[in-house]
Each structure stands twice: as structure tokens, then as C-alpha cells.
Amino acid sequence: MKAWRRNVIVLFAFFLFFTLTLTGCGGDNGSMNEAGGPSKGDSQSAMGQKSYKLKMVYPGSPQPDQAKVEEALNKILQPKINATIELMPIDWGQWDNKSNLMIASREKFDILFTAQWNGHAVNVSKGAFLPLNDDGLDKYGNLLKKYGQGVLDTLSPMFLEGAKINGKNYAVPTNKELAAQGGVIYRSDIAKELGLDMTRVKTIQDLEPILYAVKEKRPDMIPLFLRQGDTFNAHYFAQTDALGDATIPCVILKDQDSTKVVKTSELDRYKETLKMTRDYMKKGFINKDAATTSLGTGDALKAGNVFMIVSPLKPGKDAEMANGINLQGKLKQIEMTAKTVSTGETAGSMLGISTTSDDPVRAMMFINLLHTDKELNNLLNFGIEGVHYRKVSDNIIKATDATKNYSPGASWMFGNQFLNYIWDTEDPQKWDKFKEFNKDAKKSPGLGFTFNAEPVKTEVAALVNVGKEYDPALDTGSVDPEKTLPKYTEKLKAAGLDKIQAEKQKQLDAFLASKTQDRR
């Protein structure tokens, strides 16, 4: 009960002090010492041990100058925590398969990107991550408290509270925007060339004449690129709140007020979207390999033959993406859903420490530096100053001829995004707009609640496999939903969907009841 009450207090206080929190995070003064490193005692403790190579695994394309950036990172890390870093990006299209294999085979690595929409709770139930705020964790103790004080000082408590599973944090959230919104990002230069009026686009249906025009006038281009996870039924577009992990079926709708847990496959909006997507596929608007492609959306745009992608949006997402794929000034975004906040957003981008790590302390120290050390943070995200970018002012940077050699476009994954430089092609008020973006977002009725999958972990494992079999083809319009959806529904039910739905409802009702009691 105490844990529930703490959640409620944090939720109540969060929207009052979140702006102040972000303001405090916007500078470079959140570190534990002037250099932004761990405390003197922790640093000395690390220096007294053998140097350690950290392995960090995350989704993204390997960069041509990755080795050069690693060398520069190591020059910072060696004197601070007596460690070096090996960056291990995995292409988005291979991410799920390869990262899951690494977890299943107990491969040794230290830090792994994780998120509620990417199986975080499921992987926690598999023992993939260490609990970071557990006082009784073997010889390490409370890693966050002992070696992550900079995280605790700069990150809003809402992120950590919202990312907990059964009272424990198994990963550290990125300090970034909190609200979520779905929409599309498109090639504005192509739209101008073809005379397309994009201001009329408000819904999925409104896209049809636009996509038709692109198909007819630019047959060399794919009008709409879809891939598993980035479709009109993605959680950020469909506005579904999976209550902690988007890979576990049964949701509530975060843009509405009902707290009834429902089956995703029975939602009207889900069925209607499947039909529209199938229609677009049959009309040749969507890439034929949508269900199986290993290409990420950014790389698809970068290839030059894609007009539009589906994407989660935030202020300046178009400009941020354009800089990452060398399409500066050629991308625009269209917001097509309401702005919402759910527990899923607090856990939408995190770094966890693997239970196979040989040095969780050094891994926690590194994550802490990403939240506090401006030089390290920007080096990882943008590369080497004077090579991959040049400074226009303290916080504004411009591209160079070598920007293309190190441009991971992954700043939303690593540490404290409010330490990031801003490209000269972006809005200089970007971080202020992030704060405004959060202010009037609709709060999910399940905000603050995280489902504990332990009581139904067998059913969850079975249902995740069923989802992998059917979701990619259905969500991308690659199969006829009228024929395939009944089979999918039948398999979900046989795997234990009703049991998961009942357990989610039971836990959510208990959470909501505790909130009501605390208000009395």
C-alpha cells in the first residue's frame, strides 16, 4: 500500500514541478561534481580496480566513424571511471531477433536499450536485467543510490516511478519529452515538386489522394513505408495503453476515460485501421516487403526512394530526423493524434544493465555520466567536435562534410536529452517547446500503473509468440484481415488471452482503488 501511495503522490506532484525539473536539466550543472563524473570516492574505487571494457547494445545502424568516436569516448571514460566502451549497434530490422537471442543465450554484455513497447516487462520476467534500486542486490547493493546519484538529481521522479515493475527499476529512463503523439513524416521537397496540399491531411483516410499522386507522378518512389512497429496500429498512433509493456495483449485507450481492459483485436479502431492499411497495400501505396523488411524508417528515408513514414512525434522530430539522415530542410511532420501521457511514455526509452555483466557498478557509472556529463553525452550522440560538427554557439551546432560518417540519430535513447546540442536547422527553442508539449497532454486513466506479468508469465510468453506470427502481416496490410483476423483471435484465446485480460483488470482495479482511498 505504501508503494501505491508513493506512486499517487508522485503523480499528483509531477505536473506541478515537471517544468521546473526540465529547466534544471537543461544546463550542465546536474552532475555530481564539476566534471560531471561520479563522486570522488566512487571514482577512486573504480581507479583502484582493473580497467573494464563496457559493451553497450542498442538499435541503430553502425556508423563509418564509430571506432574514432569510441576512441574519443574512452579518453573521457578512462580517467573518470577507469573503463572503455564498445558500441554495439544492431540494425533496427534485426533488433528484436538479435537482442532476444543475446538475452536467451546469456551472452555477456553490460548495457542494453529497452522500452515498454519493446518487451521490457517480458525480458524482466526472463531475468535479463538487474534491479537497480534493490538494497539487497548481492554485493552491489542499490546501484542507483550508490552510483547513479546524478540520475536521481536530474531525472523527474515520474520517470523512475512510472518505469517500476513490482516496485523495482530494471532500467534507467532517458530524460526526454513525456507526452506522445502519432503522425507521419514526409519529404516536403517532393510534396512541393508535385504541388501536394499537405495541410488537408488530418486522418489516415486523408492520405489516400496524396499517396495516389506520389505513386502516379513519381513511380520511382514508395509512397508509404511501413515496417513492423511503425504502422497505423502502433501504440503511439492507435492511442492504446498496454499498462506497462506493449508486447503483452489487452489495453485501455489512453485518449479516453474508461478503465475497462479490452482485447486489442476487438477494438473498432484496430479493425478499421487494418482494413484501410490493407486497401493501401492493394493499391500499391505501401512497400511490398513491409511485414519482413529489416530496414528502419530513418534508413528508408535516407535511401531516397521513400516519400512518407509513420512515426511517433514530438516538437521538431522532422528536423531532428533530417539531420540524422542528411536530409536537412527536406522533411516535415503532420500530427494526427491527440497528445497523451501514459506510464508507457515514462518507460519508452531506457538503458538496462544485463544480468550477464561482469561489472554492473561500472555500467551504472557510465549510465550516470550520460545523464550528467555534457561532453560525453554529445560526443556519443553527435561525434567529434570539429570533425562531425562545428559549434555555432555554446549549444548550437552545424553539419560538416563528415557529419554523414557519424550520425546515429539516437539522442532519444541515451541519458539526458536536455544536455544535447541543437542543430542550426532545428528550432533554437526546442527544449522550451518540449516543456510546452507536455503541459496539456491528455493523461491516460492508467497513468502510474505498471502491470506485473509474473502471475501469467506462461500465457504471456505464448501470446508474444502468437503476436510475432500474425502482427507484422496484419498491421502492414500484407494479408486480408477478414480472413486472417479470425484465425489470430482464435490462437490468442487458445494461448490464454482471457486469463491475461482478467489479471490486468484485477491489478488495475486494485491500483485505482488505492488511489481513491488515498484521496479520502
N, C-alpha and C positions, 0 to 999 in steps of 0.2 A: 504493500500500500504506500509506503514511503516513496518508493521509486515512481509510482504513478503521480504522487503529489508533486514530486520534484519536476516531473515532466510538465505538469499543468502550470506550475509557477513559471517555468522557463518559457512556455508557450505564451503565457499572458504578458510576461515582461518583454519578450523578444521584439514585438512590433513597436514597442516604445523606445528601445535603445538600439535597434539594429542600425539606424543611420549613423548614430554616434560611433558604433563599433566599426562600421566600414570606414568612417572618416579616420579613425585611429589606425586602420590597417593600410590606408593609402600611402603612408610615408614609409620611411626606412628606419623607424625608431621603435619597432616592436621586438627587436632582438634582445637576447638575454645579456649581451654585453655590446660594447661599441662596434665590434667587428661583426656582429650578427651571428656569432657561433654559440656553442654550448657554454655552460658556465665553466669557470676556470678549473674547478675540481673535476668536472666531467672530462674536460679536455686533457688534463694531466693524466687522468685514469686511462684514457684512450692512448695517449702517447707512451704510456708505460707498458703497452702490450704490442704484440707483433702487428705490423701493418696488415690491413684486411682489404680484399677486393670485394666490393658490393656489386651484386648483379641485380639490375632493375629491369623488369619485364613489363612492356606496355604496348598498346596497339598503335601502329603507325608505320610509315614507310621508312626504311633505313636511308640515311642521308649520305651523300658522297663525302662530306667533310666530317662525318661522325667521329672518326679517330682523332682529328685535330681538336674537336670540341672536348672529347674525353680527356685529352692531354691537358687542356686548359682547366677543365674541372678539377683534375687531380692536383694541379698546382695550388688550388684553393683548399681542397679537402685534406691533403696530406698534413699541412701544419695545424689544421683545426681539429680533425678527428682521427688522424693517422690512418686514413683509408683512401682507396682509389675506387673508381666507379666503372663498370662495364654496362653500357646501354644496350638493351636487347629488345629493340622494336620488332613487332610482328605485324605484317600487313593485315589491315582490317578484315579482308576476306578470309584470312586463315586464323584470325584471332581466337574465335571460340574453340575450334578444333585443337589448335596447338596449345593454347593456355590450359584447356581442360586435360589434355594429355600430360602436360607438365605436372599438373596437380595430381592426377591419378597415378603417375609413375613415381611420384615423390622425388622429382628432380630437384637438385639443390640450387636454389636461388634465394634472394633476400627480400626483394620488394616487388609487388605485383599490383598493377592497376586493377581496380574492382569498382563495381557500381550496382545499385539495386536493380537496374534494368538489365544487368549482365550476369545474373546468377549469384549475387553476393551471398544471400542467405543460404542458398543451396550449397555453395562452396564452404561456408562456415560450418554447416552440418556435416560436411565431409572432412572437417579438420584441417582445412587449407591454411587458415590464418591464426596467428596468435592473438589472444585477448590483450589489448594494450593498456587497459586500466584495471588490471587484476592484481591486487596487492599480494596474492599468493602464487604468482606465476613463477614456479620453480626458483631458480637462483636469480632471476632478473627482477622480480617484483613488479611494481607498477611502472611500466615503461614510459607512459605518457607523463606521469608526475615527475619521474626521476630524470628523464632525458628529453622530454618534449614540452618543457615549460614555455618555450616560445610559441608553440601551437596553442597552448591554453591561454596565453596572454593576448593573442591576436585574433583567434577564431571565435566567432559568436558561439555561445553555449548551445544555441539552437541546432547548429550543425552536428555537434557531437551527441546531443540528446536524441536527435532525430535519426541518427545512424546506429543507435544501440540495438543489439539483439539480446534479449533476455538480460538487460542491464549492463551489457559489456560492449565496448567498442572494439571491433575487429579490423578497423581501418581508420585512417585519418582523412576526413573530407577536405577537398580543395576549398579554399576561401574564395568564393566567386559569387555570381548572381544567384539568387534564391528562387525567384519565380521561373515558371516555364511557359513557353508558348510555341505552338506549332505553325508551320508555314512552308513556303518554298523560297529557294534562292535560284535566280535565273541570270542568264547572260544579257545584261542590259544593252550591250553594244549590238547584239544580234536582234534584240527586240526593236531597237531604233532603226536598224538597217531594214527590217521588214515592216516597219510602220505599225507595230502592235501597240494597242492601248492596254497597258497592264493595270491601269487604275481601276478597271472594271472587275478585276479578279478579287472576289471575296470568299468564294466557296470552291470545292473540288469541281462542281459542275461548271463553274465559270471558266475553268481551264480548257474546256474542250475546243472552242474556236481558236484559242491561242496555239494549242498543240497541233491542231489540224493545219494551221497556217505554216508552222515551222516544218511539219512533215512535207507539205506540198512545195514550199519555196526553198527549203534547204534540205533536200533528200540525203545530204551527206551527214546530217546531224540526227542524234537521238533526241526526240522532243522531251521525253521524261525518263530520267534514270532512276530506277528503283533497285533496292537490294534488301535482303532480309534485315529487319531492324529499322530501316528507313523507308517506310511506306505510309499510306494514309491511315493505317491501323496501328502505327507506332503509338506508344503510350502518350507521347507529348502531343500527338495530333488527335487521337481519339479521346483524350482527356480522361483516361482511366487511371485510377489509383489502385495499384496492386497491394497496397498496405505493407510495403517493405521489400518486395522482390518481384519484378515484372515477369520473371520466368515461371512463377507459381500462379496457376489459374485462379480465377474468381476475384472480382474487383468491386469497388464502388466508383461512382462518377464524381470526379473532383470539381467539376463545374456545376454540380447540383448539390442539394442539401440532404438527400436521402442517405441513410446509413445502412441500407439493406445491401448485403453482399450478394452479388449476382454472377452468374456464369457469363464470361465474355462472349462465348459463342451464341448466347441467346439475346444479346443486345441488338436492338434495331439498328443503331448506328454502325455496328460492326457488320451486320448483314448487308446493309445498304452500300457501305464502302466497298465490300468485296465485289458486289455487282458492278459498281462504277469502275473499279480497277480492272475487272475482267473485260469490261467493254472497251476501255482504253487500250488494253493489251491486244484485243482482237482488231482494233483499228490501226494498230501499228505505231502507237504513240510511245510505248514502253520497250526498253531493251529486252530482247527475247531471252537472254540468259539471267534475268532478274532473280530468279529463285536460286541460282547456283553461283553467280559471279563472286569472285574474290576481291573485286575492286571496291575500294572505299569511295564515298561520294565526292570527297575532295579530289582524289586522284582521277575520278571520272571527269570532273570539270576540267582538271588540269590537262587531260588528254586532248581537249579542244573540240571534241565532236558531240558534246552534251549541252543541251540548252537549259535544262531545269532539273533540280533535285528537291526532294522533300527533306526538311531539316528542323531540328529544334532551334528556336530563335531567341535572341537577346539583343539589346541595343548594339548596333554596329557589327553584328555577326557577318554580314555580307563583306564589309571592308576587311574584317579580321581574316576571313577565309581567303579573300582575294590576295592578300599579302602573303599568305602561306603557300599559294599555288601560282604565283607570278601572273595574276590577272587583275592587277591594280586598276581600279576605276571601271571594271567591266562586269561587276556583279551587283545585283540589287536583291532585296528581300521583300516578301509580302507576308504580313502577319495574317493568319487565317483562323486562329482560335483565340479564346479568352486567355488572359494571363492567370495562372493558377499556382498555388503553393501546396505541396503535399510533402509528407515525410520522404517520399522518393527523391525529391529535389535536394534534400539535405544530404542524401547518400547517393547523389547522382554522379559523383566523380571522387574517387578515393584512392589512397595508396595503403595497401595492407602489407604486413610483414609475414612472410611464409613460415610455416612451422618447420620447414627444412633448412632455414637459415642457420648458419654456424655462428652468427654474431648479431642477434636481434638488437643489442644495445647500439652498435654502430649503425644499424639500419634506422633505428629510431632517431639517432643523432642527425643522420642525413635528411630524413623527412622534416625534422625540426628546422634544419638550415633552409630548406626550400620554403618554409613559412616565414623566415626571418632575415635571411641574407639576400639582399637585393642583387649583389653582384653575381652570386651563384645562380639565383633564380633566373635572371635574364640571360646568363651565359647558356644555361640548359635550353631555354626557350628560343633564343634568337641567335646564338652563336657568338663569335668573337668580334668585339668592337673594332672598327677599322677594317675588318675583312668582310663579315657577313652583313654589317650595317654600319652606318655612321650616325653620330649624335647631332641633332639639330639644336637641342637644348637638353636640360637635365633629364627629362622624361620623354622627349620626342625623338624618334629615330627615322632614318630614311634608308631605302634599299640601295645596294651596290650591285655591281655585276656578278658578285659571288653570293648574293642572297639565295639564289636557287640551289646552291651547294649545301646549305643548311637552313632548312625552313620546315621544321616538323609540324608547325601549326597545332601544337598540343598544349598551349599555355593553360587551358582549362583543366588539364589533368594534374598539374604539378604545383603543390604548395599554395602560396598566397598570390592570387592573380592581381591583387591590388598593388603588388610590387612591380608588375610588368611595365615595360616601356610601351609607348603608344606610337604606332607608325604615323608618319606625316600625312598619310592618306586617310587616316581614321579621324573621328571626331575628337578633338582635344579634351572635350568634356565627357569622354567615355565613362569614366568611373563615377562621375556625378549622375550620369544617366542610369547607370546600374542601380544606384540607390533609389532613384525615382521609379524605376521599373518594378521594384519590389513593393512599393508603398501601397498601391491599390489593387494588388493581385487578389483574386478570389481564393479563400482558404478552403482546402478540402475538409469535409467533415471528419475525416480520419487523421487530420494533421497531428503528429506527435505519437501516433501508434505504429509499431513495427510488429508484424506477425512473427511468431515463433513457430518454425516449421517442425520442430523436434517431435511433437506428438503424431505427426503424419508424414514423417520423412520417407517412409517406404512408398507411400502414394505419390508424394512429390517427385521422387526420383523417376517413377513410372510415367507420370504425366509430363515431365520435362522431355522425356524421350518421345512421347507421342507428339508433343508440340514441335520438336525438331523434324519429325516426319511430315507434318502437314502444314505448319505455319508458313514456311517460305513460299511454297507454291500457291497457297490460298491468298496470302497478303500481297503478292506481287501480280495477281491476276493470271498466273500461269496455268491454272486449272479452272474448270467450271464449278463455281461454288454450289450450284443447285445439285450437282452430282456428288461432289466431294465433301461438303459440309456435313451431311447426314452421317457419312462414314466416320468423319473426325469426331463428331459428337458422341457417336456410339463407342468409339475407342476411349474417349475421355472418361465416359461414365464407367466403363469396364475397369479402367485403371484407378478409380477411386475419387472422381471429381466431387461427388456429393459429400464425401467424408471431409474433404478439404474445405469445401464451402461451409459446412456446418462448424468446423473448427475455427475458421476465420471469423465467422459471425459470432461465435461464442467468445472469442478473445476480444473482438472489437466491442461487443456489448459490455463486457467487464470493464474495459478501458473507459468507455463513455459513462458508465455508471459511477466509476471512481471520480470522474470529472464533476458529475452532478453532486456527489456527496461533498466534495471539497468546496463547492460553491455555497453550500448551506451554512 
